[in-house]
């Protein structure tokens, strides 16, 4: 993966109409979230689609709140959401073939401080991503951590 392509998907939306895009912009604008640190501590591989990824053994509470809030907002807005449990990971390689993966010598800490709405398109050379909008995450002055987004991908 190219460095500029590395991302953490919060929700994959799929193809959207211009009206749905407007709804997504409003939805994301209304989210309240705080920055968080994601710790990537192990590597994995999904043989079915050849994805090599870096993942976290535990979802940070702020990220989980963000995911839950985003999911509720998407469902309320009429969008389909993946019913599988949320598994935060960073895709490192597509179409990989592995016989084994090394252990990470030390965890990688990734500061998540913004949510982006991204348009993705699959080309012969790989996925291309175009940022449509971005919202910074802010620390709560009350100390009550409410969360919102990382990457909401549409195609």
For each residue, the residues with C-beta under 8 A, 3 or more apart:
1: 5 6 91 92 93 94 126
2: 5 6 126
3: 6
4: 129
5: 1 2 126 127 129
6: 1 2 3 90 91 92
7: 90 116 118 129 150 151 153
8: 38 88 89 90 110 112 150 151
9: 12 150 151 152 153
10: 66 67 70 115 149 150 151 152
11: 67 70 71 74 81 82 152 153
12: 9 82 153 154
13: 16 24 74 79 152 153 154 155
14: 80 154 155
15: 154 155
16: 13 20 21 24 154
17: 20 21
18: 21 22
19: 22 23
20: 16 17 23 24 79
21: 16 17 18 24 25 132 154
22: 18 19 25 26
23: 19 20 26 27 77 78
24: 13 16 20 21 27 28 77 79 117 152 154
25: 21 22 28 29 117 132 133
26: 22 23 29 30
27: 23 24 30 31 73 74 77
28: 24 25 31 115 117 133 135 148 149 152
29: 25 26 135
30: 26 27 73
31: 27 28 66 69 70 73 115 135 147 148 149
32: 69 146 147 148
33: 62 65 66 69 115 137 138 146 147 148 149
34: 62 137 138 139 140 145 146 147
35: 62 111 112 113 137 138 139
36: 60 61 62 63 66 111 112 137 147
37: 60 109 110 111 112
38: 8 56 60 63 88 109 110 112
39: 56 58 60 107 108 109 110
40: 54 55 56 90 104 107 108 109 110
41: 55 56 57 104 107 108
42: 54 55 57 103 104
43: 52 53 54 55 92 101 102 103 104
44: 52 53 54 55 89 101
45: 50 51 52 53 96 98 101
46: 49 50 51 53
47: 50 98
48:
49: 46 94
50: 45 46 47 93 94 95 96 97
51: 45 46 91 93 94 96
52: 43 44 45 91 92 93 96 98 101
53: 43 44 45 46 89 90 91 92
54: 40 42 43 44 89 90 92 104 108
55: 40 41 42 43 44 87 88 89 90
56: 38 39 40 41 59 60 88 89
57: 41 42
58: 39
59: 56 63 64 67 86 88
60: 36 37 38 39 56 63 64
61: 36 64 65 145
62: 33 34 35 36 65 66 145 147
63: 36 38 59 60 66 67 88 112 147 150
64: 59 60 61 67 68 86 147
65: 33 61 62 68 69 145 146 147
66: 10 31 33 36 62 63 69 70 115 147 148 149 150
67: 10 11 59 63 64 70 71 86 147
68: 64 65 71 72
69: 31 32 33 65 66 72 73 146 147 148
70: 10 11 31 66 67 73 74 148 149 152
71: 11 67 68 74 75 81
72: 68 69 75 76
73: 27 30 31 69 70 76 77
74: 11 13 27 70 71 77 79 81
75: 71 72 78 79 81
76: 72 73
77: 23 24 27 73 74
78: 23 75
79: 13 20 24 74 75
80: 14
81: 11 71 74 75
82: 11 12
83:
84: 87
85:
86: 59 64 67
87: 55 84
88: 8 38 55 56 59 63
89: 8 44 53 54 55 56
90: 6 7 8 40 53 54 55 110
91: 1 6 51 52 53 94
92: 1 6 43 52 53 54
93: 1 50 51 52 96
94: 1 49 50 51 91 126 127
95: 50
96: 45 50 51 52 93
97: 50
98: 45 47 52 101
99:
100:
101: 43 44 45 52 98
102: 43
103: 42 43
104: 40 41 42 43 54 107 108
105:
106:
107: 39 40 41 104
108: 39 40 41 54 104
109: 37 38 39 40
110: 8 37 38 39 40 90
111: 35 36 37
112: 8 35 36 37 38 63 137 150
113: 35 136 137
114: 134 135 136 137
115: 10 28 31 33 66 134 135 137 148 149 150 151 152
116: 7 131 132 133 134 135 149 150 151 152
117: 24 25 28 131 132 133 134 152 154
118: 7 129 130 131 132 151 152 153 154
119: 129 130 132 153 154 155
120: 127 128 129 130 153 154 155
121: 127 128 130 155
122: 126 127 128 155
123: 126 127 128
124:
125: 128
126: 1 2 5 94 122 123
127: 5 94 120 121 122 123
128: 120 121 122 123 125
129: 4 5 7 118 119 120 153
130: 118 119 120 121
131: 116 117 118 134
132: 21 25 116 117 118 119 154
133: 25 28 116 117
134: 114 115 116 117 131
135: 28 29 31 114 115 116 148 149
136: 113 114
137: 33 34 35 36 112 113 114 115 147 148 149
138: 33 34 35
139: 34 35
140: 34 143 144 145 146
141:
142:
143: 140
144: 140
145: 34 61 62 65 140
146: 32 33 34 65 69 140
147: 31 32 33 34 36 62 63 64 65 66 67 69 137
148: 28 31 32 33 66 69 70 115 135 137
149: 10 28 31 33 66 70 115 116 135 137 152
150: 7 8 9 10 63 66 112 115 116
151: 7 8 9 10 115 116 118
152: 9 10 11 13 24 28 70 115 116 117 118 149
153: 7 9 11 12 13 118 119 120 129
154: 12 13 14 15 16 21 24 117 118 119 120 132
155: 13 14 15 119 120 121 122
